[in-house]
Amino acid sequence: MPAQRSPARSSTFEYRLVQEAINLRKQAQGMPHGIRRDELLKKAHQIDFAVEVNEWLTSGPYRPDIKNSQRVEIA
C-alpha cells in the first residue's frame, strides 16, 4: 500500500477540516437519498462543529498563555 502524503505545511488544521467538509458535501450531492448520503452529510456537519470548537478554543481568554505558563517539575 502506498504511503499517504501529508498535507502541505501551509494549510492549517482548520483549512483541512473545511476542505474535507466541502468534499463530503460534494460526494453526497451526487448520491440518491439513503443511509450513505446521510452519513456523509452527518460527517460534514460534525466537521463544521469541530471547526467552530477549534476557533472557540484558540481565541480570546481560552488561548493558552505560553509566556506566563508554569512548568511542572517531576521529581
Residue, then its C-alpha position, 0 to 999 in steps of 0.5 A: m500500500p502506498a504511503q499517504r502524503s501529508p498535507a502541505r505545511s501551509s494549510t492549517f488544521e482548520y483549512r483541512l477540516v473545511q476542505e474535507a467538509i466541502n468534499l463530503r458535501k460534494q460526494a453526497q450531492g451526487m448520491p440518491h437519498g439513503i443511509r450513505r448520503d446521510e452519513l456523509l452529510k452527518k460527517a460534514h456537519q460534525i466537521d463544521f462543529a469541530v471547526e467552530v470548537n477549534e476557533w472557540l478554543t484558540s481565541g480570546p481568554y481560552r488561548p493558552d498563555i505560553k509566556n506566563s505558563q508554569r512548568v511542572e517539575i517531576a521529581 
